[in-house]
């Protein structure tokens, strides 16, 4: 066996190992997210007829008003957003989201969680916490169990509104309808639940905003650039840089520095693609509140 063949086989084995590790982590995160969200819903919110924001809030509101089974509502109301995710994010993301939503509905249907408390403040805070933790863990696993973010990202590409603006407007409508159909107190507690859930999501995903800018320095920059463009469908900007003082002392060596902007839903996939090519690549991430321009006009992914 030649040296080149041996190197290629070792590289293939390393790539497979990374893919299996990533798949196991994603499965673990999504599973924990589903259990946490189900516990927040059935242990706190649902028995006390409390609401949240987003698609889950619509599901809870429809369940309270119509009496339709919550598991069915969770699946049916998320389906349109999963279809949007299929065309706007990736097929893999849409499939993982569909599975996560279906499993959540199944857990809600067959697993009985004890009623934890009837105190309204505790219901809002801890119901929102466990629901937010579930959504955040699902995002860490490369999926979502609430389609609001997918809708917001899609709508921001078609309008002048930011992702944050769209989510805010979406939830204002939900809370206003809740105040009209149920009562103002329920709507106010729903706002508190949503705020707690939202902050918990940010905490679980380490404060990552809707967009993340990434700077990558690697001796294999051309391969990484190709992976970002062809595998992820994202644009890149190549900056010219020269290395300075590092662990090997002073080295005046020219580098191609890769700059790209992605959504937070794609961050874990990008890290995996980089690790497949160069485990020692220097990667810097920065949170971005919102952007307009080239990244929005995304090429279809080649999954």
N, C-alpha and C positions, 0 to 999 in steps of 0.2 A: 504494500500500500504506500503510495507516494505521500510526501509531506503535505502537499496541497490538498489531496483527498482527505487525509486525516484531519486537517484544519477545518475543512468544510463540514465534515461529519460532526466534529466537536461543536462547531457553530450551530448546526442544525439541532443537535441535542440541547444546547443551551437555550435556543429559541423555543423549543417545545417545552422545556422546563419552565421558562418564564410564562408561557401561555397557560400551562397547567396551574402554576402558582396564582396567576392573575384570575383564572377562572374559579379556583377554590376560594380566593379572597372575595371575589364578587358574590359568589353563592352565599358565603358566610354573612357578608354585610347585608345582602337583600333579605336573607332569612331572619336575621336579628331585627331588621327594619320592619318586616311584616309583623313579627310578634309584638314589637314595641307599639306599633300603630294600632294593632288590634286590641292590645291591653288598654291603651289610652281611650279608645272608642268604647269598648264594652265595660271597662272597669270604672270609667268616669263620665264620659260625655253622653253616650247613648241612653243609659238608664235614667238619666236626669234631664233628658231632652235639651242638651246643650249643643251649641253649634261651633263651627270653625269657619275659616275662610277657604277659598279655593274650591276645587271640584269636590273635595270631601265635605265642605260646608254645604254645597248644593245638595249632595247626597243625603246628608243629615236632615236638611230642611225639607226635602221632598219626602223623606221617610216620616218625619213628624206630621206633615200636612196630609199626606195621602195614605200612610200606613203600608206602603210597598216595602218589601223586604230590603234592608240596607245592602246585603251582599250583591243582589241583582242591580241595584242602583249604582253601586261603586263600579261595577264592570261596564254597564251600559253608558254611563255618563263619561267614563274615561276613554271609551272606544274612539270617539272622534279625535281626541288629542293624540291617541296612539297612531292613528292614520297620518296625522300631521307630522308626528315624530318620524314615521317611516320615510317620508319624503324630505324632511328638513334636517334631520340629525343623521340617522343611519338605520339600516334594516336591523342590524344587531341590537341597537339600542331599543328599537320599537318592539322586537321580539322579547327582550329581557323585561321591558316594561309591561307587556301583555302578561307574561308569566307572573311577574310580581303582583300585579293587580288581581289576577285570577286566584293566586294563592292567598292573598289578603282576603278576598271574598270568601274563599273556602274556610279559612280560619274563623272569620266572623260567623259563618253559618254553623260550624260544628263544634267549636271550642267555647266552653262557658268560663268566663272570667268572673270572679266575685266582685260585687259592688264594694268599692273601697270607702267611699264617703258620700255624704249628702250635703256637705258644706259647700256652698256655691263658689266661694273664693278658691277653696282647695280644688274643686272640680275644674275651674278655669285654668288655674296654674299648672296642676299636675296632668290634667288631661291634655293641655296644650304641649306640655313638656314631652310626654311619651309619644304623642302624635308627631311632634316636630322631630324627635329623635328618630322615629321610624322613617320619616321622609328623608332626613339627612343621611342615615345609614344606607338607604336605598340609592341615593345619589352617589355615595361612596362606592357602591357596587355597580354603578354604571346604568342605573335605571331610575324611574320615578314611580311613585304610587299615587301621585296627584298631578294631573295634566296641566295645571295652571302655568307652570314655568314654560312648558313647551309652547302653549298658546302665546305667552308673552314674548318669547324669542321670535316666534313666527310673525306676530303682529308688528313688532318693532322694525322688521325688515320691510314692511309694507306701508308704514306710517312714519310720521316725525316724532312719535311718542317713544320714550325710553321703555325698557323692560320694567323698571320700577313703577313708572306711570301706569302702565297697563295692568300690572298686578294690583295696584292701589285702586284703580277704577273698577276693576272686576270685583274686588272685595267690598267696596262701597255699595255697589249694586246688591250684592248678597245680603249685607247687613241691613240695608234699607228695606228690602223685601221681608226679611225676618222681623223687623220692627213693625211692619204693616200687618203681616199674617199672624204673628204670635203676640209679642209685646216688646216694648222698648227695653225692658230689663234684660230679656233674653238676648237682644241685639247687642247691648252694652257688654254683657259677659262674653258674647261671641267675639267681640273686638279684643277683649283681654286674652281670650284663648288663642286667637290668631297671632297676637303680638308675642306671646310666650313661645308658641310653636315656631314662629319666624326666627326669633333669636336663637332658639335651640338648633334649628337647621343650620344657621350660620356657624354656631359653635361646633357642631358635629363635623362639618366640612371645613373646619379650620378658618372660618371667616372668608372663604373664597367668594368673590362677587360673581355677577353674571358672566363677566369676561375676565380672562387672565392673559396678560402678555408674558411671553416666554423668550428668554435669551439663551442660546445654546452655543457653547464653545467646545469643539471636538476636532480631533485629527481626521475624523471621518465625516466631515461636515457635508460633503456632497451626497453621501448615502442617506444621511439624516434628512437633508433637504428633499431628496427624492421621495422618501417615505412620507414626509408631511404633505407633499403635493399630491402624490399618487394614491397613497393609502388613506389619508385623512381628508383629502380634498380641500386643504387649506393653503392660502398663499403665504409666501415667506419673503423677507427682505434680507439680502446679504450685505453685511457691513464688513469693511476691511479693518482688521485690528492687528496689533503687534503685541506679543506676550512680553511681560516684564519679569519681575522677580518672583519665582515660585519655589516649590520644594526642592527643585534641582538647581537652585541658584538663578542667576541672571541669564535669560535666554531671549535674544532679540529675534523671535520667530514670527513670521506673518501667519495670520489665521483668518479664515472666513467665519464671521460671527453671524449666526442665524437668528433672526427676529421674527416672531409670529404671534398672532393673537387668536385665541380659541375660546370656546365657551367652557364653563366649569364642568359641564357634563362630559367633555372630551379630554379633560386633563389627565385622567388615569390612563386612557388609551395612548395619549402622546408619550407619557413616561415609559410605558411598556415598549412602544416602538423604538424609542431612543435606547432603552436598555438592551434590546435585541441587537442593536448595531454597535453601541459603545457604552459599556457599563461605567466607564470612567469619565463620561462627558460631564462638563460643568454646565449646570442648568440653573437659571435664575427665574423665579416666578414673581410677578407683580399683579396685584388686584387692579382691575379697571372697572370703573362704575358703568360706563356705557361707551359705545363707539359708533361711528358712522363711516361708511366707506367700503374699501376693498374686501374686508373679511366677511361683510354681510352677503356679498354676492359670491356664494360658495359653490364650488363645483360639486356635482353628485359624487358620493363616496363609492369606492370600488370594493365593497364588502364581498 
